[in-house]
Amino acid sequence: MDYSRKISERLWNMPDKGELESHREETFIDDIIQKSHIEKELLCHLDGIKTVFDGGAGCGRFSILLAKKGCAVTHFDISQPMIDKAKELAKKDGVLDKITFVKGALEDLKDFNDKSFDLVISFDAPISYTYPNQKKVIGELIRICRKRIMLSVSSRLGYLPYLANPIQKNQFILDETCEDPFVKWCIDNKANAVESFHFSKDSVMNLYKEGLMGGDSEIATYEDGGTPWCITYTFMPDELVDILKTYGVKNIKLAGPGAYARTLPNELLVKIMNDSKQRSDFLDFCHLYDSNPFVCGMGKDNLFAQGELE
């Protein structure tokens, strides 16, 4: 088994992952923006969609939404804690019987037949955690798709600014008083992160050219019994389009959720999010702005793509 898969399995199966991931839209503004963008796209493209495969479905943010819309959803994820949380939330929302839960890795979809699902989705970049098999995984997701595919992968142009901004996540904290351990770490570590920061041209050029975040250090940590972040492959926009075209996807459209919000400081983002009218208007405009092809690569974390198979 590839190290990427082994590292992903250990990380996402940590006991607290289900509970923590289910609250991300209550914790980070960039997650609110990204999920809002994806929801808008999904709800605009449900004509003729009866069956859905949600690959890397997590806590069910979109599988539950689609089940509520009458779709029969296969919720597929590598994490048992997140599947368990998704079942809990699906039961609460009355759609448990509309969702089939399957534990598995995106690298292995052989149990699913060609063109099994009207719509195939995979959001929040699980494809990027399958390096070096990311292209094959995209091909497999397309293989089991009959009508429409929607993906979000890690964006190389979106990630590059992180290497010059070790406190980038602080910009998107919604409530600094919340109990989320990562929020607390971001706040407590801010001064040290700035003090110890040193811009490395070699690092940014390596990511720009190779697209890979992580590798030997993560493998060593894993072998020592630790739980590193996933080895992550980041995509360039034209690269992703070429891969989708190779597998027969047509009418491809890209977006960069979070591109507009990157231009605003935390104080203004929090003010907007805490006013219902401003929040709604802001999310609508973010969707419009972030869908412009000229900014698609600068989405906060993810590069969003959709296309048709028919």
Phi and psi in degrees as a GROMACS rama.xvg file:
@    title "Ramachandran Plot"
@    xaxis  label "Phi"
@    yaxis  label "Psi"
@TYPE xy
-64.3396  149.215  ASP-2
-61.0277  -35.5104  TYR-3
-56.2902  -44.0651  SER-4
-68.6665  -42.613  ARG-5
-63.5324  -42.8762  LYS-6
-64.2729  -43.2438  ILE-7
-61.5711  -43.2226  SER-8
-61.6889  -42.4141  GLU-9
-67.5926  -44.3379  ARG-10
-63.1625  -53.8579  LEU-11
-76.3661  -13.3691  TRP-12
-96.5728  10.7058  ASN-13
-60.4477  139.32  MET-14
-55.8646  -30.1362  PRO-15
-90.134  -0.632789  ASP-16
-62.9206  -41.1897  LYS-17
-59.5278  -47.6787  GLY-18
-68.1863  -44.6361  GLU-19
-63.7994  -46.9941  LEU-20
-66.5027  -28.5497  GLU-21
-70.9931  -12.3149  SER-22
-109.777  10.8631  HIS-23
-62.3641  -34.0017  ARG-24
-75.3256  -8.80166  GLU-25
-95.3439  -6.67859  GLU-26
-114.974  -41.9954  THR-27
-125.963  130.602  PHE-28
-67.0444  -35.7941  ILE-29
-62.8886  -33.4404  ASP-30
-68.4075  -38.8711  ASP-31
-58.822  -46.5003  ILE-32
-65.2681  -45.1487  ILE-33
-64.5992  -45.4464  GLN-34
-67.026  -35.7049  LYS-35
-63.5093  -43.5084  SER-36
-59.7802  -48.3057  HIS-37
-64.4837  -42.2819  ILE-38
-59.8982  -43.7461  GLU-39
-59.422  -42.6153  LYS-40
-67.2888  -42.1303  GLU-41
-60.8246  -47.9762  LEU-42
-68.449  -19.9953  LEU-43
-85.6483  -8.30783  CYS-44
-130.547  41.3952  HIS-45
-102.673  -0.414501  LEU-46
-60.2277  124.915  ASP-47
77.8538  6.10185  GLY-48
-97.2107  117.766  ILE-49
-116.857  -31.9815  LYS-50
-122.124  139.892  THR-51
-135.598  138.318  VAL-52
-110.762  121.207  PHE-53
-109.143  102.185  ASP-54
-91.7523  119.862  GLY-55
75.8105  48.5288  GLY-56
-77.9521  -10.4049  ALA-57
58.78  -129.632  GLY-58
-89.8192  10.2873  CYS-59
90.9184  18.4218  GLY-60
-51.5685  -42.0109  ARG-61
-104.461  -28.4206  PHE-62
-65.5167  -37.6437  SER-63
-69.1742  -43.0773  ILE-64
-55.7817  -47.2239  LEU-65
-71.0941  -34.065  LEU-66
-63.921  -37.8251  ALA-67
-63.24  -27.3782  LYS-68
-86.274  6.13022  LYS-69
96.3391  3.53944  GLY-70
-81.0918  147.677  CYS-71
-89.3786  115.701  ALA-72
-113.634  133.551  VAL-73
-99.304  113.334  THR-74
-95.2584  110.269  HIS-75
-117.867  123.619  PHE-76
-153.175  155.186  ASP-77
-82.8832  -12.5922  ILE-78
-108.591  117.599  SER-79
-67.9375  -40.014  GLN-80
-59.5571  -36.6956  PRO-81
-75.6333  -34.3726  MET-82
-62.7292  -43.149  ILE-83
-61.3285  -41.4305  ASP-84
-66.5914  -39.8549  LYS-85
-62.1327  -40.3699  ALA-86
-62.3773  -42.1977  LYS-87
-60.5663  -45.585  GLU-88
-70.6785  -36.8007  LEU-89
-65.5689  -39.1822  ALA-90
-64.5281  -42.4582  LYS-91
-60.3688  -36.4146  LYS-92
-90.7158  2.73502  ASP-93
76.2028  23.8093  GLY-94
-124.97  18.3766  VAL-95
-57.7176  -35.1574  LEU-96
-75.87  -10.2102  ASP-97
-96.4553  -1.50124  LYS-98
-122.686  130.919  ILE-99
-101.122  122.667  THR-100
-99.2061  127.055  PHE-101
-131.265  126.907  VAL-102
-91.4463  127.271  LYS-103
-179.308  172.96  GLY-104
-105.94  143.436  ALA-105
-60.8229  -23.517  LEU-106
-67.0649  -12.2141  GLU-107
-133.291  92.2013  ASP-108
-115.201  21.9558  LEU-109
-65.2072  -20.1658  LYS-110
-77.7185  -6.07049  ASP-111
-104.854  131.618  PHE-112
-75.8439  161.006  ASN-113
-57.3752  140.208  ASP-114
52.8088  42.8656  LYS-115
-78.8783  -22.6304  SER-116
-131.107  139.554  PHE-117
-63.2196  -41.1909  ASP-118
-129.328  131.687  LEU-119
-118.391  128.544  VAL-120
-128.227  151.634  ILE-121
-155.857  106.12  SER-122
-118.161  160.906  PHE-123
69.991  28.2243  ASP-124
71.062  25.8624  ALA-125
-60.8339  -27.8598  PRO-126
-60.3681  -38.1617  ILE-127
-67.9669  -16.9022  SER-128
-91.6092  8.55883  TYR-129
-103.391  10.9928  THR-130
-49.5988  135.622  TYR-131
-95.7466  24.0046  PRO-132
-103.923  16.7424  ASN-133
-61.9984  -38.7841  GLN-134
-68.5045  -42.4754  LYS-135
-62.2774  -40.1516  LYS-136
-63.5998  -42.7815  VAL-137
-59.4442  -42.7198  ILE-138
-60.5748  -38.9909  GLY-139
-69.5904  -39.5702  GLU-140
-63.2379  -37.8541  LEU-141
-69.4513  -37.7461  ILE-142
-58.2017  -39.4747  ARG-143
-87.8965  3.11333  ILE-144
-98.2138  139.626  CYS-145
-103.153  -37.6815  ARG-146
-122.382  -59.5162  LYS-147
-135.749  142.766  ARG-148
-125.372  139.193  ILE-149
-133.748  127.942  MET-150
-134.265  151.889  LEU-151
-131.003  132.553  SER-152
-125.124  165.327  VAL-153
-66.0043  132.761  SER-154
-95.2503  124.876  SER-155
-65.591  -46.324  ARG-156
-66.7637  -29.7131  LEU-157
-73.4227  -33.9639  GLY-158
-81.6026  -27.9824  TYR-159
-55.2777  -39.5937  LEU-160
-61.3818  -24.1857  PRO-161
-58.9748  -34.2354  TYR-162
-71.2833  -10.9834  LEU-163
-113.076  11.2788  ALA-164
-150.083  84.3982  ASN-165
-70.5869  -8.32639  PRO-166
-113.497  25.0995  ILE-167
-59.0853  -33.2943  GLN-168
-70.5224  -25.4735  LYS-169
-59.5792  -30.7449  ASN-170
-59.0761  -25.4281  GLN-171
-113.064  12.4119  PHE-172
-70.8407  124.784  ILE-173
-82.0282  -39.9639  LEU-174
-140.081  106.776  ASP-175
-68.7333  -12.8823  GLU-176
-93.4941  -0.461465  THR-177
-69.0845  167.336  CYS-178
-93.0329  2.91923  GLU-179
-60.6696  127.164  ASP-180
-64.3145  -31.1445  PRO-181
-71.9714  -37.2769  PHE-182
-60.4688  -45.9124  VAL-183
-61.3513  -41.0576  LYS-184
-64.2174  -43.8723  TRP-185
-58.5401  -42.7194  CYS-186
-70.4359  -47.5566  ILE-187
-67.3381  -29.2194  ASP-188
-94.1966  -2.78295  ASN-189
-58.2452  -51.2611  LYS-190
-62.1342  -43.0469  ALA-191
-66.3828  -37.3816  ASN-192
-63.3882  -40.7588  ALA-193
-69.4561  -44.7438  VAL-194
-62.6078  -39.2338  GLU-195
-90.0238  -3.50127  SER-196
-69.0203  140.313  PHE-197
-143.369  122.142  HIS-198
-68.7949  128.923  PHE-199
-117.263  107.518  SER-200
-61.2768  -37.7395  LYS-201
-59.2521  -41.9014  ASP-202
-65.6495  -46.1957  SER-203
-68.9  -36.2645  VAL-204
-68.3846  -35.9152  MET-205
-65.8605  -43.7307  ASN-206
-65.5469  -41.9108  LEU-207
-58.6969  -41.4217  TYR-208
-83.196  -41.4399  LYS-209
-98.9846  -29.63  GLU-210
79.6816  6.276  GLY-211
-109.237  128.176  LEU-212
-110.955  119.338  MET-213
97.3819  168.329  GLY-214
160.328  -113.835  GLY-215
-59.9761  -41.0348  ASP-216
-63.8815  -42.3412  SER-217
-66.4232  -39.3537  GLU-218
-63.49  -43.2953  ILE-219
-62.7004  -42.2998  ALA-220
-62.7731  -42.0213  THR-221
-61.1943  -46.1178  TYR-222
-65.0508  -26.0573  GLU-223
-83.0856  2.89655  ASP-224
93.4598  5.43971  GLY-225
-83.1896  178.83  GLY-226
-126.699  82.1161  THR-227
-76.5725  165.331  PRO-228
-67.0698  156.027  TRP-229
-60.4785  143.542  CYS-230
-64.5514  127.736  ILE-231
-124.855  124.637  THR-232
-95.6214  127.493  TYR-233
-105.359  138.049  THR-234
-102.283  143.103  PHE-235
-85.2478  148.875  MET-236
-56.1789  -47.5157  PRO-237
-66.8822  -31.505  ASP-238
-62.6466  -46.3248  GLU-239
-64.0802  -42.13  LEU-240
-59.7537  -44.6788  VAL-241
-61.8209  -40.1903  ASP-242
-64.6048  -46.3888  ILE-243
-60.8647  -42.4296  LEU-244
-63.6134  -38.4422  LYS-245
-56.5912  -35.585  THR-246
-96.2003  14.5379  TYR-247
89.9081  12.0439  GLY-248
-77.552  137.301  VAL-249
-120.283  166.791  LYS-250
51.1676  49.7254  ASN-251
-76.6106  134.202  ILE-252
-129.212  140.097  LYS-253
-114.941  158.391  LEU-254
-152.077  160.74  ALA-255
-126.257  76.551  GLY-256
-54.317  127.98  PRO-257
103.301  -6.35219  GLY-258
-61.9308  -44.9378  ALA-259
-67.6264  -42.339  TYR-260
-65.22  -23.4677  ALA-261
-62.1338  -19.0582  ARG-262
-85.8847  -3.97471  THR-263
-113.394  144.313  LEU-264
-76.2417  161.977  PRO-265
-56.2588  -42.0125  ASN-266
-58.237  -40.4175  GLU-267
-77.3435  -36.4647  LEU-268
-62.1491  -43.6105  LEU-269
-63.4326  -42.9829  VAL-270
-59.6474  -43.7853  LYS-271
-63.2204  -46.8303  ILE-272
-66.2685  -26.0653  MET-273
-89.5555  2.89586  ASN-274
-118.454  117.111  ASP-275
-58.8913  -41.5975  SER-276
-68.5172  -47.7881  LYS-277
-61.0272  -41.2642  GLN-278
-60.2309  -48.411  ARG-279
-61.372  -46.3525  SER-280
-64.4415  -40.04  ASP-281
-64.4567  -44.7327  PHE-282
-65.3504  -36.5228  LEU-283
-62.5216  -44.8132  ASP-284
-71.5087  -36.5208  PHE-285
-56.6949  -41.8891  CYS-286
-61.3818  -43.1558  HIS-287
-65.3818  -51.1604  LEU-288
-63.4401  -46.9864  TYR-289
-70.3731  -15.5439  ASP-290
-84.623  -9.60393  SER-291
-66.8895  127.043  ASN-292
-60.4574  -21.2866  PRO-293
-75.8715  -13.3711  PHE-294
-118.446  5.83382  VAL-295
-58.9866  -33.5345  CYS-296
-73.633  -15.6041  GLY-297
-98.5551  19.2153  MET-298
-56.9014  151.001  GLY-299
-53.1586  -54.6501  LYS-300
-122.419  -38.9788  ASP-301
-114.359  151.333  ASN-302
-107.683  118.553  LEU-303
-96.8259  136.668  PHE-304
-139.597  144.938  ALA-305
-144.556  155.102  GLN-306
-168.135  177.927  GLY-307
-117.73  152.021  GLU-308
-105.911  -15.7968  LEU-309
